[in-house]
Amino acid sequence: MTATERSLPEPEPWLAAVVSSVASDAHTWNLVFLQLLLEELGCRVRNLGPCVPARELVAECHREPPDLVVLSSVNGHGYRDGLAAVRAVRSEPGLTTVPLVIGGKLGVAGRVDSAGREALIAAGADAVFEDGIDAITSFYQFVRSLPERATT
Ligand code: B12
């Protein structure tokens, strides 16, 4: 073993993540950003792209069950569409416990109010990461806290 090999950090946890927009949202660079961030953390990412209807998100989660679902929206309608997406995922047998988060600019004025965030959590989101000074750090810590997948 060389000195370089000895100094390498421990491998990051390996998770299968789905990154998805919501039904109305056409923005894409937010999704690319999240994909790159998750890949840097050692995740394998399926990026479903923009304008994903809730039923399509559910179908993709059944097709290849993920360890983490990351919803992103920035067009201002993410709260409404996100709520529908979270409810659709959580109403599916087999998807009731998969870690699921949502973030971005979820309201028409950027952020939603606390009632909106609470509604997303009540619908089954594990966390809401709206734009702010610590959103990315908090998201990073959330992902790092997830257990490594049992099988590849
Ligand atoms: C480019 C752009 C477009 C392009 C998108 C092209 C494309 N292929 O993506 C086009 C022209 C299509 C577009 C359309 C619209 N847009 Co636009 N757009 C932008 C713009 C200028 C840049 C977005 C971008 O690419 N940013 C780069 C990425 C990397 O960053 P980001 O999107 O900000 O995402 C960051 C965070 O939000 C966060 N994040 C996002 N999701 C998540 C999820 C999690 C879990 C976490 C942790 C973090 C996170 O991480 C990212 C990196 O920090 C922004 C304004 C701006 N300067 O940001 C407006 C903006 C997003 N658009 C806006 C609006 C209103 C629209 C339209 C409704 C306009 C209209 N009337 O038609 C439409 C909506 C179309 C639709 N159906 O969705 C508003 C949204 C307002 C709000 N939410 O408060 C913005 C903010 C402009 C503004 N200031 O008003 N847009």
Boltz pocket constraint, residues with backbone or C-beta under 6 A from the ligand:
constraints:
  - pocket:
      binder: B
      contacts: [[A, 24], [A, 25], [A, 26], [A, 27], [A, 28], [A, 29], [A, 30], [A, 33], [A, 34], [A, 70], [A, 71], [A, 72], [A, 73], [A, 74], [A, 75], [A, 76], [A, 77], [A, 101], [A, 102], [A, 103], [A, 104], [A, 105], [A, 106], [A, 107], [A, 108], [A, 109], [A, 110], [A, 111], [A, 129], [A, 131], [A, 135], [A, 136], [A, 139]]
      max_distance: 6.0
